[in-house]
């Protein structure tokens, strides 16, 4: 493995762990907030206010990092994407464009679309991760004849982080960033 691939793997692995901690923490806070709104009024007067203000910008950074990371792996590192990788790319690649346009036009109405794309993407990414960790395939992955096997793992960092897990984390963060404004708007 050359030095640039090693470095990118490490950077993306660290970002993935950071994203997992943030994403799961926010999901736990959402859960407690919805179960008992009175005890967590601090949510409306805390860092969530700042996140609401910049949620589209943060989601743009996440989606752009995921897009550029996948392009690095296929175009520079030479890792051939499998069929499930392509499905994840199809769902992720439009997001930087959609978010850039939403920021530019000050359009705050795309949350549902991004949550839907990310929700489908996270299911595919977790299924892909399951296959890479030894799970049994429901359908043959390389049915199109020229795809590498979806169970191949080109990256394994920190003993558990693979490219599909990186994608799942990005989709999770985008979902969380699109849920925060919905949470804050609730009265």
N, C-alpha and C positions, 0 to 999 in steps of 0.2 A: 504494500500500500504506500503510495507516495505521500509526501509531507503535507501537501495541500488537502488531500482527502482526510488524512488523520486529523488535521487542525479543524476542518469543517465538521467532521464527526463529533469532535469534542465540544466545539462551540454549540452545535445544534443539540447535543445531548444535555448540556448544562441549561440551555434555554428550555428544553423539554421538561426537565425536572422542575425548573422554576415555574413554568406554565402549569404543570400538574399541581404543584402546591397551591398556586394562586387559584386555579380553576376549581379544585376540590374545596378549598377554603370558602370560596364564594358560594358554591353549591350548598355547603353546610349552613352558611349564614342565610341563604335564601330559604332553606328548609325550616330553620328556626324562626325566621321572620314570618313565614306563612303560617306556622303553627301557633305562634303567639306574638302578634304585632305589637302589643303594649310593651313587652319587655325589651324589644329591640327597636325602639324609636330612634336610637342613636344612628341606625342605618340611614335615616333620611337626613341626618345632620353631620355626616362623617365624610370619609373619603369617597363614598358613593356619589356624592354631589360632584366631585371633581371627575370621577369616572364617567358620569353621565355626560358631562360637558365634552369630554374627549373620547367617548366610547367608540365613535366611528374612526377616529384617528388611530386609536390603539388597535382596533380590529383591522385597519388597513396595514399597520405594521406587522401584525401576526400573519395576515393572509399573504402579504408581499414576501415575508421571510419564508413561509411555506412554499410559495410558488418558486422563488429563486433557489431555495434549497433543493426542490425536486428537479429543477432545470440543471443545477450544478451536478447532481448525482447522475443524470442521464447524459448530459452533453459534455461535461468535463471529466467526471470520474469514469464514465463509460458503462454505468450500470444500466442494463436494459430493463425498462419498466414492464411489468407483467400486466395481465388484463385488469386485475383489481387496482393496480397503481393507476392505470389509465382512467378508471371510473373515479377514483379519488381526485385525480387531476382535473377531470371534467367538472367536478363540483367546486374545486378550489380556485382554478384559474380565472373565472369571471369575477371573483370577489374583489380583488384589488381595483378592477375597473369600476365595478358597481359602487364600492365604497368611495373611490376618488370622485366619481360623479356626484354621489350623495353629499360629500363634503363641499364640493364646488358649488352645487346648487342649493346647499343648506336644506336638503330633503331628508327628513327624519322618518320617512314612511317605509323604509326597506327592511326593517327589523324582521318581520315575518318571513320574508324571502331568504334572508341570510340564515335565520334559524332553521328553516326548512332544508336549504342546501347543506348546512352544517350537520343537521340531524341525520340526513341520509349518508353524508360523508363519514360521520363517526361510526355508524353501523357497519359500513363497508370496511373502514379502517380497522375496527376491532375484530371483524371476521378475518381479515387479512392477517392481523397479528396472531389470532388464534391458529390459523393455518401454519404460520411460521414457527409457532411454539409447539408444533406436533399434532395439532388437531386434525380430525378427519374432514376431508372436503365433502361438501354436499354435492357440488358439481365439479366436473373436471375443469381446472383453471385454464389450461393451455388448449382449449378446444378450437381456437382460431388457427392453430397450426404453427404459428411463428413466435408465440409468446413464451418467455421463460416461465418456469413454474412459480406459482404464487407462494409456494412454501420456501423458496430460496430467500435467504437473508443476507444481504450484502453488508449490512451494518449491524453490529451488536456492541453497544456501548453500555457501560456500567452494569453489565449482566442481564439487562432486560430491554434496553431501548433499541428499537429497530425503526426503519423508515415509516412503516404503517403506524407505529405508536407515536412517532413525531407528528404525523398527519392527524391522528385522533386527538392529540393534545391541542393542535391548532384549531381543529373543529370545535373542541370543547371550549376553548377560550373565546372563540367568536360567538358561540351560543351564550356564554356568560356575559360577554360585553353587550350583546343585544338584549339580554334579559334585565340588566341593571336599569336602563331607562324605563322599562315597563314597570319594574318594582317601585321605583321612586315616584312615578306618576300616580300610582294607586293611592287613594285617600282612605 
